[in-house]
């Protein structure tokens, strides 16, 4: 019984739990969408504006629910408009009103619809503007302003507004209401005009009042201008600035404004083409063709006219093409002067060309004669400005910049030397040479060159072009540069055990020429063919038995053949000679001289700047059993050469009367020396070199036997601590670059054994040359190229002569022309001596500036005071002019109280007790050349002079220099 009671109580509890608020719900009920409610139900919006509609879905509720319905947001609603010409609606319920009228908006979902009513009203005024926003009106004149409304549907149209002026002193308006108003100028000034529409919208505009022009006059009344050149007209007139105020004004300062300019062909001009046009606002007239036109200026009710005469176009400016050229040194390029005429035409015009300015003097040259086109040549690295001046009107010019860069490589010339010889274990340096844009042959930088030896077993070569002999034989040296294409050249290197590494042979076209000088009785060259054959036992003989003085000599000149190339400076050149047994080497050094030749002239001579190197080679038994003491006599060269000369100096008491010459050697290699102890010195130890000149340094070392010998350059590394002052190459050749000091060091290579010092130094001083413009055979910048030199004796002067006159114009202080004046008869009754004359080429007359131009010669002066005094009594310097009959003297200076000779000591010490000196004259009249004359005497201690350089212009010595 209690069990059934418990079940009944549980069932009642379950029923009570399942009924909310007393209701009962079915667990299987699904709500159903009954209707859609659109909000707002009604709306009004102006055309062009938008209205947002929303929708709510009304769903059914389960039986027994307290609510009648269940409203909730609904998704996936479709919106539509009953008339899309009046309104459209997007997927989000946003309506855009288009035109006036009723529209039903419908929302649909799951087959159920809901609607709302939209009324589209007329467009709504959104904003207001006045047109024009700014305007200008003359005093007593009016302008119309219009009020325009912008409506909500995007349309614009005039709207009625009331009008007012912010300053009626300047502008008055008609008040309206109206869509337009008339703004009238009262006096000069500015006023803000306001338009106010219904609803309170406003807009503003600005009206400026200018003076009213009562009368106008064009200035000038006749204008003339070439075709294409603008001409400015102006106008003056009477202006009214207020109700009762008049004044004058003009267009120049703006006090008269509003003028409209026009132009027309003059009456009677039958050409229909327009004569000119004019800027209607600015009054600038421009002629189009030759003719006459009438200019009209009009403003308000005032007008005036003026004449405009158009003349033929004229040159206006010059344009140079190409503009701002850049040229490599030595390169040429055409420049053209194009005349730009006022009518725009472009044509070449004749101009004079000049260098207006430049960073350094004379960076370019060109023909200064008037012409429309010139060839400009780059002469010096730098920048400048070229000026073209019109011949027809010098006031019209044109300019262009010009830049000159370093010379560029144009072509490969070859390897220098093309043929060379070297001993095993010794080295020689090759240089790949090219012709550059300035027509100068230079060494090409080894950084761009690859060197190879065809037979490394014969000789090797490093990256710097230094070849080292390995064993006897021949190899081809090849140089290839990346600087130009094609960029390859070859040379032949012979490795030989002979010290005469390059014998000069008759089979190669070499010749021997004897030359005697001075009073050398019986002097001769015997069997000269033995000097240039390939035999070690045949020889030629220099025979110099008796001489009146120590200036008597006999020489053998060995000149290079066509099949043998020139030799580079830095080589040793000399002869294998023999002397009777018992003759000491000192006697050989005293009586034998070795010189190099170039184009037949002496270039460098032992005993002048270069010591003679004498090496004893031992005895040689000649045919017939006669012994001979053999020597290698040579000099270290600094300059290129194509021949060599050996000279035997005679004398009253001559120990060595004949010299046997076994072989002429274009290059020689000093013999292998005993063990080297240390480097001892460099000779010269402190040279002074003129900038632009070169000099060879020689390093000496002490051997284990105590003797001092020259050290081969192949065993040394040469360096300079100041390459801006002086450079040095692998052969010890120092080239002076610019004034300054440089320490040149010779250091033994690591492969050379020495127990003592391994380096030595020479302190080089570089000074400026006194010849600012030398006479030269070959052209270089700032010279008189194409010069000639000649010499001749005069009077009764025994054995007077001038040897190697071209050495005075070769640009080298290491070689000089030799003037010999040993004995003169009847002096001073009949003046006797010898002179050296130098002439520049035809057409190069030198015009001295105001105050004169110093000119003269660099000569060798003896250090002995007695001989210095004799020099002053023996020399005179003259200027020359060229005539059909030959050169004539213009001005002369000699030693004396009336016209003292100017001697300037240069401080360059030479051997043989000579020192360089500048002997010159201050020329005041034009001259084509100069002459130095040495006068001889019956008894003179000074019989030879060396003339090193000829100066067309020179630095005049100061009093302290003399």
Buried (B, 14 or more C-beta within 10 A) or exposed (E): EEEEEEEEEEEEEEEEEEEEEEEEBEEEEEEEBBEBBBBBEEBEBBBBBBBEBBBBBBBBBBEBBEEEBBEEEBEEBEBBBBBEEBBBBEEEBEBBBBBBBEBEBBBBBEEBBBBBBBBBBEBBBBEBBBBEEEBBBBBBBBBEBBBBBBBBBEEEEEBBBBBBBBBEEBBBBEEBBBBBBEBBBBBBBBBBBBBBBEEEBBBEBBBBBBBBBBBBBBBEEEBEBBBBBEBBBBBBBBBBBBEEEEEEBBBEEEBBBBBEBBBBBBEEBEEEEBBBBBBEEBBBBBBBBBBBBBBBBBBBEBBBBBBBBBBEBBBBEBBBEEEEBBBBBBBEBEBBBBBBBBBEEEEEBBBBBEBEEBEEEEBBBBEEEBBBEBEBBBBBBBBBBBBBBBBEEEEBBBBBBBBBBEBBBBEBBBBBBBBBBBBBBBBBBBBBBBBBBBEEEBBBEBEBBBBBBBBEEBBBBEEEBBBBBBEEBBBBBBBBBEBBEEBEBBBBBBBBEBBBBBBBBBEBBBBBBBBBBBBBEEBBBBBBEBBBBEEEEBBBBBBBBBBBBBBBBBBBBBBBBEEBBBBBBBBBBBBBBBBBEEBBBEBBBBBBBBBBBBBEBBBBBBBBBBBBBBBEBEEBEBEEEEEBBBBBBBBBBBBBBBBBBBBBBBBEEBBBBBBBBBBBBBBBBBEEBEEBBBBBBBBBEEBBBBBBBBBBBBBBBBBEEEEEBBBBBBBBEBBBEBEEBBBBBBBBBBBBBEEBEBBBBBBBEEEBEBEEBBBBBBBBBBBEBBBBBBBBBEEEEBBBBBBBBBBEBBBBBBBBBBBBBBBBBBBBBBBBBBBBBBBBEEBEEEBBBBBBBBBBBEEBEBEBEEEBBBBBBBBBBBEEEEBBEBBBBBBBBBBBBBEEEEBEEBBEBBBEEEEEBBBBBBEBBBEEEBBBBBBBBBBBEEBBBBBBBBBBBEEBEBBBBBBBBBBBBBBBBEEEBB
